[in-house]
Amino acid sequence: MVYDIIIVGAGCAGLTAAVYASRAGKSVLIFEAEAVGGQISASPKVENFPAIKQISGAEFSDNLFQQATSFGAEFKFEKVTKVIDGKIKTVFTSSGNHECKNLIIATGLKHRKLGLENEAYFEGKGISYCAVCDGMFFKNGTVAVAGGGDSALVNALYLANICKKVYLIHRRNEFRAEKFKVDEINGKANVELLLCANITQLKGDDFLKSVTIEDVNTKEKKTIELDGLFVSIGHTPDNEIFRDLIKLDSAGYIVAGEDCKTNVDCIFASGDCRAKSLRQLTTAAADGSVAAVSACSQ
């Protein structure tokens, strides 16, 4: 069978694309290698999606999946390993090859992790990777941000406006962020800079309670008690298998405009895997709808 559209990735962008495309009467096949819903599925609460006051990330993801499949979209838990372009595109997975007229890539990205013991356990239990998404859960509390780039400082500045105390932990003695952000951070009385320091241990029971940091020069260690830790040390787009197929930028994100079209006919990119300025649940949903409508018009 030649599908009208194959979607790689079942996060918010991919599933939204499936809703739009299958509801339009197109034959749709979705591939997902890990978890339905993507990163948001691990979030304990979602409070910033329009018209939904509060919902868990898992329930949001399941609802979107059920919506997509109710319109006829097919789903396979398989990893896509290769794509060959042509008038009919061939998508290879562990079970074989599948053909389509249009391809939507919605592979998302992965947050870089600290690589510490218990990090996965404390995700959603004190560890977050998005201050805009989860910052309000720590209002008036004490939090830390790990990182020294633009995103880390943006997170720290956001949290400084709602939290009692913010520690900014960075392994170097200077930031890689834009100067005006550094200046703004230095002007925040409730932000304490912990430079030349690495987080070496995460402690807690059912919820993260403290972190241990180590001075990179003296190796001196100390424990910081906190309510939450925001890890902001970068992202890794999951686009490597498409490197020889479509254009990627220097960071590995897919180059595609607001119409979600790549440089290859009938291949579209949507969601966090696309080069863009804002990565949120709402922008992923918007991308998914745009990519689907664009694909349906081919």
N, C-alpha and C positions, 0 to 999 in steps of 0.2 A: 504493500500500500504506500502511496505517496501522500503524505500529510500536507495540508495547506500550510501549516505552521508547526515547527518544533520549537519548544522553549527550553533553554538550558538554565535551570535554576528555579526553585520553588519558594523563593522568598516573596516579599510583598510585591516587588516589581513583576516577577515572573507569573505569580498567581493572578495579579490584576490583569496582566496581558491575556492570560488564559480566560478570565471572565469575559473580557471584551470580545476576544476573537471567537470563542465558542458560542457566545450569545448571538454573534453575528452569523452563525451558521457554518463557520469554518471548522474543518477537522484539525484538532489540536492534540499534540503529544508533549507532555512535560517530563523532563528528566531532572532528578535531584539525587545527589550523591550522599548527602548528610541528613539534615533535618528540615522538614517542611516548615516554612515560615522564616528560615534564615536566622539572623542574629536576634531579631525581636522575640523569637519564641522562648528565649531564656530570660526575658525581662519579667520580673514579678508583677509589674503594673505598667499599663500604658494609659496616660492621662492627656496626651496632646494630639490625639487623632480626632478630627472634627466629627461632632455628633455622637461620640462615644465618651461618656463621662469618665468611666474607668473600666478597664478590662485587663486580664492577664495577657502577656505576650503569647502564651501557649493557646489560650482560647481564641485570641484574635487570629492566630495562624490557622487554627483548625476551622474556624468559621469561614475564612477566605478560601481554604482548600475545599471545603464542602460546597461552597458557592461555585467555584470553578468546575468541579466535577459534576455538579448538578446540571450544568449546561452542556455536558457531554465531553469535556476535556478528559483525555486519558492521561494516566500517570504511571511512571515507572521509577522505582528506586534504583537507579543505575548511574554510574559515573560516565560522563562523556569523555572519551580519550582522544578523539580526532574528528575533524570536519574537513570534507573535501568540497570545494566550491564547484559550481556549475549551474546550468539552468535548473537542474534538479540537484539539490545539495544532499550529500551523504554524511550522516552523523553516526559515528562509530561508538559503541558502548561495549561493556563486558559481555552482553548477550548477542552481539552481532551488529549489523548495520541497518540504519533506518533512513528513509528518504523524505525530503520535504521541498516545497517550493520557496518557503521563507523561513528564516532562522532568527529567533530573538534570543540574544545572549543576556542573561540576567543572573550571572554567577555571584554577584555581590563581592564582598571583600571580607577579609578576616582582620580583626584587631591583633596587632602584635602583642604577645603576652610577656609577662615578666619571666616566665619559666620557673616559677617557684612551686614548692610543694604546697598543696592545698589551694592553689589558685583557682582551679576549676571548681572546687567545692564551695568556695566563698563567692563565686560569681552569682549575682542576684541576692547575696547575703552579706552585702557590705562592699563588694567589689563591682564597679561599673566601668564602662568604657565610654560613656556619653553623659556629660554634665547637663546638657539641655534636656535629655530624655529623663534622667533620674535625679537631678539635683534637688528638686523640691522635696524628695523623700528625706533629705538630710537638712531641711531648713532649721536654722538656729543651732545646728550641730557643729562638730569638729571633723573636718575632712582633710585628706591629703590628695594632691595631684602628682603623679609621677610622669616626668617628661620635661623637655626643654625647648620644644618647637612651638610653632604658631598655635597648633591645636591645644597643646598643654596650657599655654598662657590664656587662650580664649576660655578654656574650661575653668581655670583658676579665677579669672576675672568674673565670670558668670557666678561662680560659687561664692566669691567674696561678697557679693551683693545679697546673698540669702543665708549664708552660714556665719556662725560666730567666729570660727577660726579656720584658716586654710593654710596648710603646709604645702609648699611647692618644692618637690624633691627632684633634683637633677644631678646626673653623674658628673657633669662638667662644671667649670667655674664661671661659665658664661652661657647665655641662651642663644639658640639658633633662630629665635623669633624676630619679627620686625621690631625696630627700635621703639616705636611709639607704644607697642604693647608692653615692652620691657619697662619703659618709663611709667606706664600706667600701673603696672604691677608694683613697682617700687613705691608708688604713692598710696598704696592700700595699707592702712594701719593693721588690718586683721590678717594680712598675708605674711607668713614667715618663710624666708628662703632657706632651704637646706641644700647647699651646693656641694659639689664633689662628694656626693653621697649616693649609695645604692641601697635599695631595699633588699634585704637578705632573708627575711622571714616574715610570715603572716601568722598571726595568732588569734585565737578565738574559740568559741564552742559552736553554737548553732549560728552565730553571726560573727563577723570580723570585729575584733576588739582593739587590736594594736598591730603595729608593724615594727620590725627591727631594721634600723638603717646602719650602714657601715661607711665610715669616712674612707674614701678611696686612697688617701695618702697615709693617714696614721693607722688605719684599720680599727680605729676606735668604734665601738658599737653602742647604740642607745635605743631604747624602746619609746615609741610614741603611741599614746593611747588616742584612738579616734573612733568615729562612728562610721566612716566610709572612706574608701580609696578609689580614686578615679585614675585608671591607667590610660595614659595618653602618649604612647611612644611610637605612634605611627600605625599605618594600615598596610596590608598586603592584598592587592587585587588578585582575584583568582582567575587570571586571564592567560596564563602561560601557554596553554594548548592552542590559543588562537593567534599567537605571535606571528606565525607565517601566513595567516589567513587575512587578517585585517590590520589596520593601523593602530598602534598603541603609542601613548606618549612615553616620555622618559621614565615615568614612575610605574608604567605598566597598565595604566588605565586606558580603556577603549576610547578612541577619538570619535565622537559622534555629536552632532548638533542637537538643538532642542527638538528637532524632528526625530531624534533617535536613530537616524540613518548613519551607517558607517561608510567607509570608502568603497565598499563592495555592494553591488546591487543585491537587494533582497536579504541583506543581513543587517539586523538592528541591535542596538545595545540599550538596555534600560536599567535603572537603579544604580546602586553604589559602584558597580563595575565601570560605569561611564565617567569620563573626565568631567567634573562639575564642581560648583562652588559649595553646594549644600547637600548633605546626605542625611535625610530624615525619612521617616515612614511616609509622610505625605508626599515628598518628592519622588520616592520610589513608586508609589501608587500612580502619581502623575505620569512618570516615565512609562510605566507599564501600559497605561491606557493609550498614550501617544504611539508607542511602538506597535501595539496591536492594530490600531486604526491605520497606521502607515502600512503595515504588512497586509492588512485586509484590502487595501486599495491597489495592491500590485496585481 
